Amino acid sequence: MHPEEAGPAALADPETQAHPCEPTEPTDPNVDAEEYLQSLPAADTFDVNLSSRALSIAPTATLALHYKHITTLDLSRNVLKILPPAIGGLHAVRAFDISRNQLRLLPEEIRGMRSLEKLVIHANKLNHTSLPYDALLSLPNLQLFDVRYNLKCKGPTAQQAVRGKFPEAVEVLVTVPDVAKPTGGTMGGIVGAHACDRDAVLLRSQLEPWHTPKLRERLRDIFGIDTDVETQPRDEVMRKLLAAYEARYPAAEYPANRTLRRVATAQHVSDAVCEPLLAELKKWQAQRDPQSKERPTVRAEGYMILRSPLEFSNKTGPKAQLAAQKVARHQALWTLAEKVVEEVDPSFATQYTAVAFTDNFTGSPHIDTQNIGPFYGIALGEFTGGELCVESSPTEVTCIDTRQRLAKVDGRNPHWVAPFTGQRFSVIFYQTIGAWQPMTAAVHPPPDRRG
């Protein structure tokens, strides 16, 4: 999700009013996934992306039909609680992403994935004491084992236990929070415990959202510097990378050792739409509890997310009902925000699944790990500065003026808000459910509505 983030037309009463995005007939995401797999063409090798499909069952039976050909398998951002033993039959898979599910165990049969090089299982419910270490150690090609953000697999004890099981050639990622150094210290090679703790003007803060393999890759591909996974941890990789940037781009001005590009791709939104929305945002600011903020890991005076039932696998379940009730309490904000997207991109107005409303959101470089594609964002209020900044290439930052303008940005790249003075509200519209959209440009032009 984006620290300034967003979603579609509201439900006043979830039992009597249909959401505009709701299909006329219910669909089973597990059936949809099976149909997708069966439609795959015959090929020597191919990638399978089943991310963000609300899957509760891994389609291993159909996967087995293609097991000789699948080299990359992405089952991330679903609701899987069990990984079936049949997963061991996927002998050719080299990269397997099962992050952001609800797994408590990994099957012993994972040893059958003998080509596996990268296993990403962060943000599940794994316990480091119950991992199938014998099976994992039997994987001859394993290079990366990522178990970050598992509630029972974090901290120095878990880090020592997990890393101690693997040879040094395997990069093991375990979350190690350091509450004693929340603002200036290093946490597992990362400065600042959260995005809100980092100064967005600094290059290091802008690079921190990337995982270590990405930083190593950049250091090698952009600057021609190799690092040793066994002997050079993240902190040393970051130091080398910062020095390489400094040598190539010595200018000290913002945005810190990279080229700055300003673009005018954001689409102006009419006063008739923006003025009522700004008035409602000011009401929200006056009425909300100043001590209550839904996303404390970003720097903002106010932060609230309204979600559509489309975000939930059970669209009539308790969580979806609570989301609809929250929308109903803020119906005016939801409806006025919807008009912004309808004016610029009517198609996206039927697709987004959530809206984030922020008051004086600033800095906080981060990546939207749950988004399936680009988001739309607009800023309102009386302020100077506050451009939306996004890393558009390893050596370039693009800044977009979003004041009364709707910009389309891929938040799966590091992004943040530039310094500003005054009062700045923002409204962000985004999707977390649906087919994963390939990452292309960091900044997208508005849709062509001619003809």
Secondary structure as the mmCIF struct_conf table of DSSP 4:
data_model
#
loop_
_struct_conf.conf_type_id
_struct_conf.id
_struct_conf.beg_label_comp_id
_struct_conf.beg_label_asym_id
_struct_conf.beg_label_seq_id
_struct_conf.end_label_comp_id
_struct_conf.end_label_asym_id
_struct_conf.end_label_seq_id
BEND BEND1 PRO A 3 GLU A 4
STRN STRN1 ALA A 6 ALA A 6
BEND BEND2 ALA A 9 ALA A 9
BEND BEND3 ALA A 12 ALA A 12
TURN_TY1_P TURN_TY1_P1 PRO A 14 THR A 16
BEND BEND4 GLN A 17 GLN A 17
TURN_TY1_P TURN_TY1_P2 PRO A 20 CYS A 21
BEND BEND5 GLU A 22 GLU A 22
BEND BEND6 THR A 24 GLU A 25
HELX_RH_AL_P HELX_RH_AL_P1 PRO A 29 GLN A 38
TURN_TY1_P TURN_TY1_P3 SER A 39 SER A 39
HELX_LH_PP_P HELX_LH_PP_P1 LEU A 40 ALA A 42
BEND BEND7 ASP A 44 THR A 45
STRN STRN2 PHE A 46 ASN A 49
TURN_TY1_P TURN_TY1_P4 SER A 51 SER A 52
BEND BEND8 ARG A 53 ARG A 53
BEND BEND9 SER A 56 ILE A 57
HELX_RH_AL_P HELX_RH_AL_P2 THR A 60 LEU A 65
TURN_TY1_P TURN_TY1_P5 HIS A 66 HIS A 69
STRN STRN3 ILE A 70 ASP A 74
BEND BEND10 ARG A 77 ASN A 78
HELX_RH_3T_P HELX_RH_3T_P1 PRO A 85 GLY A 89
TURN_TY1_P TURN_TY1_P6 HIS A 91 ALA A 92
STRN STRN4 ALA A 95 ASP A 97
BEND BEND11 ARG A 100 ASN A 101
BEND BEND12 ARG A 104 ARG A 104
HELX_RH_3T_P HELX_RH_3T_P2 GLU A 108 GLY A 112
TURN_TY1_P TURN_TY1_P7 ARG A 114 SER A 115
STRN STRN5 LYS A 118 VAL A 120
BEND BEND13 ALA A 123 ASN A 124
STRN STRN6 ASN A 127 ASN A 127
HELX_RH_3T_P HELX_RH_3T_P3 HIS A 128 SER A 130
BEND BEND14 LEU A 131 LEU A 131
HELX_RH_AL_P HELX_RH_AL_P3 TYR A 133 LEU A 137
TURN_TY1_P TURN_TY1_P8 SER A 138 SER A 138
TURN_TY1_P TURN_TY1_P9 PRO A 140 ASN A 141
STRN STRN7 LEU A 144 ASP A 146
TURN_TY1_P TURN_TY1_P10 ARG A 148 TYR A 149
TURN_TY1_P TURN_TY1_P11 LEU A 151 LEU A 151
STRN STRN8 LYS A 152 LYS A 152
BEND BEND15 CYS A 153 CYS A 153
STRN STRN9 LYS A 154 LYS A 154
HELX_RH_AL_P HELX_RH_AL_P4 GLY A 155 LYS A 165
BEND BEND16 PHE A 166 PHE A 166
TURN_TY1_P TURN_TY1_P12 GLU A 168 ALA A 169
BEND BEND17 VAL A 170 VAL A 170
STRN STRN10 GLU A 171 LEU A 173
STRN STRN11 THR A 175 THR A 175
TURN_TY1_P TURN_TY1_P13 VAL A 179 ALA A 180
BEND BEND18 PRO A 182 GLY A 185
STRN STRN12 THR A 186 MET A 187
TURN_TY1_P TURN_TY1_P14 GLY A 188 GLY A 189
STRN STRN13 ILE A 190 VAL A 191
BEND BEND19 GLY A 192 HIS A 194
HELX_RH_3T_P HELX_RH_3T_P4 ALA A 195 ASP A 197
BEND BEND20 ARG A 198 ARG A 198
TURN_TY1_P TURN_TY1_P15 ALA A 200 VAL A 201
BEND BEND21 LEU A 202 LEU A 202
HELX_RH_AL_P HELX_RH_AL_P5 LEU A 203 LEU A 207
TURN_TY1_P TURN_TY1_P16 GLU A 208 PRO A 209
BEND BEND22 TRP A 210 TRP A 210
HELX_RH_AL_P HELX_RH_AL_P6 THR A 212 PHE A 223
TURN_TY1_P TURN_TY1_P17 VAL A 229 THR A 231
HELX_RH_AL_P HELX_RH_AL_P7 ARG A 234 ARG A 248
BEND BEND23 GLU A 253 GLU A 253
TURN_TY1_P TURN_TY1_P18 TYR A 254 PRO A 255
BEND BEND24 ALA A 256 ARG A 258
STRN STRN14 THR A 259 VAL A 263
BEND BEND25 ALA A 266 ALA A 266
STRN STRN15 GLN A 267 HIS A 268
HELX_RH_AL_P HELX_RH_AL_P8 ASP A 271 GLN A 287
BEND BEND26 ARG A 288 ARG A 288
TURN_TY1_P TURN_TY1_P19 PRO A 290 GLN A 291
BEND BEND27 GLU A 294 GLU A 294
TURN_TY1_P TURN_TY1_P20 PRO A 296 THR A 297
BEND BEND28 VAL A 298 VAL A 298
BEND BEND29 GLU A 301 GLU A 301
STRN STRN16 GLY A 302 ARG A 307
HELX_RH_3T_P HELX_RH_3T_P5 PRO A 309 GLU A 311
BEND BEND30 PHE A 312 ASN A 314
TURN_TY1_P TURN_TY1_P21 LYS A 315 THR A 316
BEND BEND31 GLY A 317 GLY A 317
HELX_RH_AL_P HELX_RH_AL_P9 PRO A 318 ARG A 329
TURN_TY1_P TURN_TY1_P22 HIS A 330 HIS A 330
HELX_RH_AL_P HELX_RH_AL_P10 GLN A 331 VAL A 344
TURN_TY1_P TURN_TY1_P23 PRO A 346 SER A 347
HELX_RH_3T_P HELX_RH_3T_P6 PHE A 348 THR A 350
TURN_TY1_P TURN_TY1_P24 GLN A 351 GLN A 351
STRN STRN17 ALA A 354 ASP A 359
BEND BEND32 ASN A 360 ASN A 360
STRN STRN18 GLY A 363 HIS A 366
TURN_TY1_P TURN_TY1_P25 THR A 369 GLN A 370
BEND BEND33 ILE A 372 GLY A 373
STRN STRN19 PHE A 375 LEU A 380
BEND BEND34 GLY A 381 GLU A 382
STRN STRN20 PHE A 383 GLY A 385
STRN STRN21 LEU A 388 SER A 393
TURN_TY1_P TURN_TY1_P26 PRO A 394 THR A 395
STRN STRN22 GLU A 396 ILE A 400
STRN STRN23 ARG A 403 ARG A 403
TURN_TY1_P TURN_TY1_P27 GLN A 404 GLN A 404
STRN STRN24 ARG A 405 VAL A 409
TURN_TY1_P TURN_TY1_P28 GLY A 411 ARG A 412
BEND BEND35 ASN A 413 ASN A 413
STRN STRN25 HIS A 415 VAL A 417
STRN STRN26 PHE A 420 GLY A 422
STRN STRN27 PHE A 425 TYR A 430
BEND BEND36 ILE A 433 ALA A 435
HELX_LH_PP_P HELX_LH_PP_P2 TRP A 436 MET A 439
BEND BEND37 ALA A 442 ALA A 442
STRN STRN28 VAL A 443 HIS A 444
HELX_LH_PP_P HELX_LH_PP_P3 PRO A 445 PRO A 447
#
